[in-house]
Amino acid sequence: MSVRLDDLDRKILAELQEDAGQSLDEIARKVGSSKTPVWNRVRKLREAGVIKRQTVLLDADALGL
């Protein structure tokens, strides 16, 4: 199943890929929107299966590994 993405969706996804820990306010500011529309789009992208899960990257040096 293919999901149609517009420019704003792509910008939001790019921001989430860069740092999914950003607040919705930060993402909204960076993509030129407001918090509520960004939240609605993220929710719809999750429901559509575009966003599967969130993960974190650990710093091996900071962990002494």
DSSP file (Angstrom, degrees, kcal/mol; ACC not computed):
  #  RESIDUE AA STRUCTURE BP1 BP2  ACC     N-H-->O    O-->H-N    N-H-->O    O-->H-N    TCO  KAPPA ALPHA  PHI   PSI    X-CA   Y-CA   Z-CA
    1    1 A M              0   0    0      0, 0.0     2,-0.4     0, 0.0     0, 0.0   0.000 360.0 360.0 360.0 127.9    0.0    0.0    0.0
    2    2 A S        -     0   0    0      2,-0.0     2,-0.5     0, 0.0     0, 0.0  -0.758 360.0-151.3 -98.0 138.1    1.4    3.3   -1.1
    3    3 A V        -     0   0    0     -2,-0.4     2,-0.5    46,-0.0    42,-0.0  -0.914  15.5-130.0-109.3 132.3    1.0    6.5    1.0
    4    4 A R        -     0   0    0     -2,-0.5     2,-0.4     0, 0.0    -2,-0.0  -0.707  26.7-168.3 -83.3 125.7    0.9    9.9   -0.7
    5    5 A L        -     0   0    0     -2,-0.5     2,-0.2     4,-0.0    -2,-0.0  -0.920   5.5-157.6-114.6 139.1    3.2   12.3    1.0
    6    6 A D     >  -     0   0    0     -2,-0.4     4,-2.3     1,-0.0     5,-0.2  -0.472  42.1 -87.9-101.5-177.3    3.4   16.1    0.4
    7    7 A D  H  > S+     0   0    0      1,-0.2     4,-2.4     2,-0.2     5,-0.2   0.883 127.1  51.8 -60.1 -40.0    6.3   18.4    1.0
    8    8 A L  H  > S+     0   0    0      2,-0.2     4,-2.5     1,-0.2    -1,-0.2   0.915 108.6  50.9 -65.4 -41.5    5.3   19.0    4.6
    9    9 A D  H  > S+     0   0    0      1,-0.2     4,-2.7     2,-0.2    -1,-0.2   0.931 111.0  49.3 -57.9 -45.3    5.1   15.3    5.3
   10   10 A R  H  X S+     0   0    0     -4,-2.3     4,-2.3     1,-0.2    -2,-0.2   0.896 110.6  49.5 -63.3 -40.5    8.5   14.8    3.9
   11   11 A K  H  X S+     0   0    0     -4,-2.4     4,-2.2     2,-0.2    -1,-0.2   0.918 111.7  48.9 -64.5 -42.9   10.0   17.7    5.9
   12   12 A I  H  X S+     0   0    0     -4,-2.5     4,-2.5     1,-0.2    -2,-0.2   0.931 111.9  48.6 -62.3 -45.7    8.4   16.3    9.1
   13   13 A L  H  X S+     0   0    0     -4,-2.7     4,-2.4     1,-0.2    -1,-0.2   0.889 109.4  52.7 -62.8 -39.1    9.8   12.8    8.3
   14   14 A A  H  X S+     0   0    0     -4,-2.3     4,-1.9     2,-0.2    -1,-0.2   0.917 110.6  47.7 -62.7 -42.4   13.3   14.3    7.6
   15   15 A E  H  X S+     0   0    0     -4,-2.2     4,-2.5     1,-0.2    -2,-0.2   0.910 111.7  49.9 -64.7 -41.7   13.2   16.0   11.0
   16   16 A L  H  < S+     0   0    0     -4,-2.5     4,-0.3     1,-0.2    -2,-0.2   0.880 110.1  50.6 -65.1 -37.0   12.1   12.9   12.8
   17   17 A Q  H  < S+     0   0    0     -4,-2.4     3,-0.2     2,-0.2    -1,-0.2   0.861 110.9  49.5 -68.6 -33.9   14.8   10.9   11.1
   18   18 A E  H  < S-     0   0    0     -4,-1.9    -2,-0.2     1,-0.2    -1,-0.2   0.929 140.2 -12.1 -68.9 -45.0   17.4   13.4   12.2
   19   19 A D    ><  -     0   0    0     -4,-2.5     3,-1.6    -5,-0.1    -1,-0.2  -0.663  55.6-174.1-160.9  97.6   16.2   13.5   15.8
   20   20 A A  T 3  S+     0   0    0     -4,-0.3    -4,-0.1     1,-0.3    -3,-0.1   0.575  83.2  71.6 -71.5  -8.2   12.9   11.8   16.8
   21   21 A G  T 3  S+     0   0    0     -5,-0.1    -1,-0.3     2,-0.0    -5,-0.1   0.478  71.8 115.3 -86.4  -2.1   13.4   13.2   20.3
   22   22 A Q  S <  S-     0   0    0     -3,-1.6     2,-0.1    -7,-0.2    -3,-0.0  -0.306  73.0-109.4 -63.7 150.3   12.6   16.8   19.2
   23   23 A S     >  -     0   0    0      1,-0.1     4,-2.3     4,-0.0     5,-0.2  -0.409  23.8-114.1 -74.4 158.9    9.5   18.4   20.6
   24   24 A L  H  > S+     0   0    0      1,-0.2     4,-2.8     2,-0.2     5,-0.2   0.858 118.9  57.6 -60.6 -34.6    6.6   19.0   18.3
   25   25 A D  H  > S+     0   0    0      2,-0.2     4,-2.3     1,-0.2    -1,-0.2   0.918 107.0  47.2 -61.7 -43.7    7.2   22.7   18.8
   26   26 A E  H  > S+     0   0    0      2,-0.2     4,-2.3     1,-0.2    -2,-0.2   0.936 114.0  46.5 -63.1 -47.3   10.7   22.4   17.5
   27   27 A I  H  X S+     0   0    0     -4,-2.3     4,-2.2     1,-0.2    -2,-0.2   0.931 111.9  51.3 -61.5 -45.9    9.7   20.3   14.5
   28   28 A A  H  X>S+     0   0    0     -4,-2.8     5,-2.9     1,-0.2     4,-0.9   0.913 110.6  48.7 -58.6 -44.3    6.8   22.7   13.7
   29   29 A R  H ><5S+     0   0    0     -4,-2.3     3,-0.5     1,-0.2    -1,-0.2   0.918 112.3  48.5 -61.7 -44.0    9.2   25.7   13.8
   30   30 A K  H 3<5S+     0   0    0     -4,-2.3    -1,-0.2     1,-0.2    -2,-0.2   0.817 116.3  41.8 -68.6 -31.2   11.7   23.9   11.5
   31   31 A V  H 3<5S-     0   0    0     -4,-2.2    -1,-0.2    -5,-0.2    -2,-0.2   0.462 114.1-112.4 -97.4  -1.2    9.1   22.9    8.9
   32   32 A G  T <<5S+     0   0    0     -4,-0.9     2,-0.2    -3,-0.5    -3,-0.2   0.882  80.5  99.6  76.6  39.8    7.2   26.2    9.0
   33   33 A S  S   <S-     0   0    0     -5,-2.9     2,-0.3    -6,-0.2    -1,-0.2  -0.655  70.8 -97.1-135.1-168.6    4.0   24.9   10.5
   34   34 A S     >  -     0   0    0     -2,-0.2     4,-1.7    -3,-0.1     5,-0.2  -0.745  36.8-102.4-115.2 169.9    2.3   24.9   13.9
   35   35 A K  H  > S+     0   0    0     -2,-0.3     4,-2.7     1,-0.2     5,-0.2   0.885 112.0  53.1 -60.4 -47.2    2.2   22.2   16.6
   36   36 A T  H  > S+     0   0    0      1,-0.2     4,-2.6     2,-0.2    -1,-0.2   0.926 109.8  45.9 -62.7 -48.0   -1.3   20.8   16.0
   37   37 A P  H  > S+     0   0    0      0, 0.0     4,-2.2     0, 0.0    -1,-0.2   0.885 113.7  50.9 -62.3 -35.4   -1.0   20.1   12.3
   38   38 A V  H  X S+     0   0    0     -4,-1.7     4,-2.6     2,-0.2    -2,-0.2   0.942 110.8  48.3 -65.2 -45.9    2.4   18.5   12.8
   39   39 A W  H  X S+     0   0    0     -4,-2.7     4,-2.6     1,-0.2    -1,-0.2   0.918 111.3  50.6 -59.4 -44.2    1.0   16.3   15.5
   40   40 A N  H  X S+     0   0    0     -4,-2.6     4,-2.3     1,-0.2    -1,-0.2   0.900 111.9  47.2 -62.1 -40.7   -1.9   15.3   13.3
   41   41 A R  H  X S+     0   0    0     -4,-2.2     4,-2.6     2,-0.2    -1,-0.2   0.910 111.4  49.9 -68.7 -41.2    0.4   14.4   10.4
   42   42 A V  H  X S+     0   0    0     -4,-2.6     4,-2.2     2,-0.2    -2,-0.2   0.926 111.6  49.8 -61.8 -43.5    2.7   12.4   12.6
   43   43 A R  H  X S+     0   0    0     -4,-2.6     4,-2.6     1,-0.2    -2,-0.2   0.926 112.3  46.9 -60.3 -45.7   -0.3   10.5   14.0
   44   44 A K  H  X S+     0   0    0     -4,-2.3     4,-2.0     1,-0.2     6,-0.2   0.874 110.3  52.6 -65.7 -36.9   -1.6    9.8   10.5
   45   45 A L  H  <>S+     0   0    0     -4,-2.6     5,-1.9     2,-0.2     6,-1.4   0.866 111.0  47.8 -67.2 -35.0    1.8    8.7    9.3
   46   46 A R  H ><5S+     0   0    0     -4,-2.2     3,-1.4     4,-0.2    -2,-0.2   0.939 111.7  49.3 -67.0 -47.1    2.0    6.2   12.3
   47   47 A E  H 3<5S+     0   0    0     -4,-2.6    -2,-0.2     1,-0.3    -1,-0.2   0.842 109.8  52.2 -61.3 -33.7   -1.5    4.9   11.6
   48   48 A A  T 3<5S-     0   0    0     -4,-2.0    -1,-0.3    -5,-0.2    -2,-0.2   0.533 116.2-115.3 -80.5  -6.3   -0.6    4.4    7.9
   49   49 A G  T < 5S+     0   0    0     -3,-1.4    -3,-0.2    -4,-0.3    -2,-0.1   0.540  84.7 119.0  84.7   6.1    2.5    2.4    8.9
   50   50 A V  S   <S+     0   0    0     -5,-1.9     2,-0.7     1,-0.2    -4,-0.2   0.930  78.1  45.2 -68.7 -44.5    4.9    5.0    7.4
   51   51 A I  S    S+     0   0    0     -6,-1.4    -2,-0.3    -9,-0.2    -1,-0.2  -0.898  70.6 173.5 -99.4 114.7    6.4    5.5   10.9
   52   52 A K        -     0   0    0     -2,-0.7     2,-0.3     1,-0.3    -1,-0.2   0.895  57.0 -28.2 -89.5 -45.0    6.9    2.0   12.4
   53   53 A R        -     0   0    0      2,-0.0     2,-0.4     0, 0.0    -1,-0.3  -0.979  53.4-114.1-163.0 166.9    8.8    2.8   15.6
   54   54 A Q        +     0   0    0     -2,-0.3     2,-0.3    -3,-0.1    -3,-0.0  -0.923  33.8 175.9-111.4 139.7   11.1    5.1   17.4
   55   55 A T        -     0   0    0     -2,-0.4     2,-0.4     2,-0.0   -35,-0.2  -0.851  20.7-130.5-132.9 171.3   14.6    4.1   18.4
   56   56 A V        -     0   0    0     -2,-0.3     2,-0.5   -37,-0.1   -37,-0.0  -0.938  11.6-136.3-123.3 149.6   17.6    5.7   20.0
   57   57 A L        -     0   0    0     -2,-0.4     2,-0.3     2,-0.0    -2,-0.0  -0.907  21.7-148.2-102.8 129.8   21.3    5.6   19.0
   58   58 A L        -     0   0    0     -2,-0.5     2,-0.8     3,-0.0     3,-0.1  -0.724  13.2-125.0 -98.9 148.4   23.7    5.1   21.8
   59   59 A D     >  -     0   0    0     -2,-0.3     4,-1.4     1,-0.2     5,-0.2  -0.825  15.8-160.9 -93.3 110.7   27.2    6.5   21.9
   60   60 A A  T  4>S+     0   0    0     -2,-0.8     5,-3.1     1,-0.2     4,-0.4   0.875  90.3  52.4 -61.1 -38.8   29.6    3.6   22.4
   61   61 A D  T >45S+     0   0    0      1,-0.2     3,-1.4     4,-0.2    -1,-0.2   0.919 107.1  51.8 -64.0 -43.2   32.5    5.9   23.6
   62   62 A A  T 345S+     0   0    0      1,-0.3    -1,-0.2     2,-0.1    -2,-0.2   0.794 110.8  49.5 -64.4 -26.4   30.2    7.5   26.2
   63   63 A L  T 3<5S-     0   0    0     -4,-1.4    -1,-0.3    -3,-0.1    -2,-0.2   0.481 117.1-115.4 -88.5  -3.9   29.3    4.1   27.4
   64   64 A G  T < 5       0   0    0     -3,-1.4    -3,-0.2    -4,-0.4    -2,-0.1   0.788 360.0 360.0  75.8  27.5   33.0    3.1   27.6
   65   65 A L      <       0   0    0     -5,-3.1    -4,-0.2    -6,-0.2    -5,-0.1   0.414 360.0 360.0-103.5 360.0   32.6    0.4   24.9
